[in-house]
């Protein structure tokens, strides 16, 4: 089978690997689609938030089909389309699928069915690969109390996590404004249903105008960039909430933190999507939100190295997706 392997930092290669096997408590999954995530580039560069070793196959945003079922497996059958959580526990330790253990950038893999969730018929394979990032955005909104049609939500950062956070808030009924300096990302935000998509240079004034001076009820900081991390304290209104999901570790920024007290803000850090996968999948199914505009480029798994090169160009693309269509 074909697989993408990071042999060592900055050395991605597509190779032929032996087919895996399963034991009585596992299932075999044939990968259909896999998204490339910013954290995959951290892995490729030789760094991640937990210890990692090489060689390793990345891929934690995936959709696949079960093609073989172990004798002791009761809740899944051949033909089920599934997605899987990426922070998983084995008897030995807590693992990050696609980081500390091999992931889904390969045609087939064996997996513990306890990590899996069935994909509804109404969610196609491409959107299936967006389930994992969507759960993170969904959690980012829920972490700060959720939202509703009475509120204005500002999402700062129009990358994948920012856009799925916006989609979650839109699905909950809120008026959503997305802030990002890149026009193509602002265009996608509007396709998803945002009421406004603003360049940061005009965001503060326009947000005050759109909210009649109140400011946002909830701000989701989804970029991790210093300028955004500083600006969001201006976007939020009095008694507002802030969900900090953008990753910025080990850097220092200047921000007017006195506004936390002056505005009586609730600020929460947010990472991952613990405990929300079933609800997030039901939410996507029931709302019918179409996340496909986020997927700007599609590649065959055999062209994964080229895909990873393109994916580093934030001006050209948002989410690059690999697929195994046409591969035996």
Secondary structure by P-SEA (a helix, b strand, c coil): cbbbbcccccbbbbbbbcbbbbcccbbbbbccbbbbcaaaaaaaaccccccccccbbbbccbbbbbcccccccccccccccccccccccccccccccccccccccccccccccccbbbbcccccaaaaaaaaaaaaaaaaaaaaccccccbbbbbccccaaaaaaaaaaaaaccbbbbbcccaaaaaaaaaacccccccccccaaaaaaaaccccccbbbbccccaaaaaaccccccccbbbbcccccccbbbbcccccccccbbbbbbbccccccaaaaaaaaaaacccccccccccccccaaaaaaaaaaccccccbbbbbccccc
